[in-house]
């Protein structure tokens, strides 16, 4: 290994390291955003299911009251 090769490696090490840090940071942010979108979707599904269940119970109570003549 010559002195020129060593100097090139020393000179390229900091930008390469920072590039790797930035790439890993971007990947982490992408995963965070993907999880946030999935969590929002699951919350909407849960909310819709609970609303539908409440409506079913309201309709069932109304139908039972109508059957009893109330």
N, C-alpha and C positions, 0 to 999 in steps of 0.2 A: 504494500500500500504506500503510495507516494504522499508527499506533503500536500500536493494539490488536491488529491482525492480526499484527504482528511479535512482540508479547509472547506471543500465543497459540502461534505457531509455536515460539518459544524454549521455552515451557513444555511443549509436547508432544513436543519432540525427544528428550529422554532416555528417557521411558517407551516411546516408539515404537522407539527404537534397542534398548533392552533386550528389548522384546518380540520383535524380529526375531532378536536373539542367542539367546533362549530357544527360539524356533521352529526355528532352524537347528540348535541343539544337540539338540533332541528328534528332529529328522529324522535327524541323524547317528547318534544312539544307536539309532534304529529300524533303520537300515541295518546297523549293527554286529551287532545281534541277529539280523537276517534272514540275514546271512552266517554267523553262528555256527550257526544252525539248519541251514542248507544244508550246511555243512562236516560237522556231526555226521551228517546223513543220508548224505552221500557216504562218510564213514568206516565207517558201518555196512554200506553196500553192499559196500565193498571187503573188509571183514572177513568178511562172509558168503560172498563169492565165493572168498576164499582158503581158508576152512574147507571149502567144498564141493569145491574142487580137491584139498585134502588127503585128504578122504574118498574121492574118486574114485580117487586113487592108492593108498590103503590097500586099497580093495576090489579094484582091478586086481591088486595084488601078491598078495592072498589068492587070487584066482581063478587067477592064473598058478601059484601054488604048489600049488593043488588039482589043476590040470590035470597037473602034473608028478608028482603022487602024494606030495607032502610033507605 
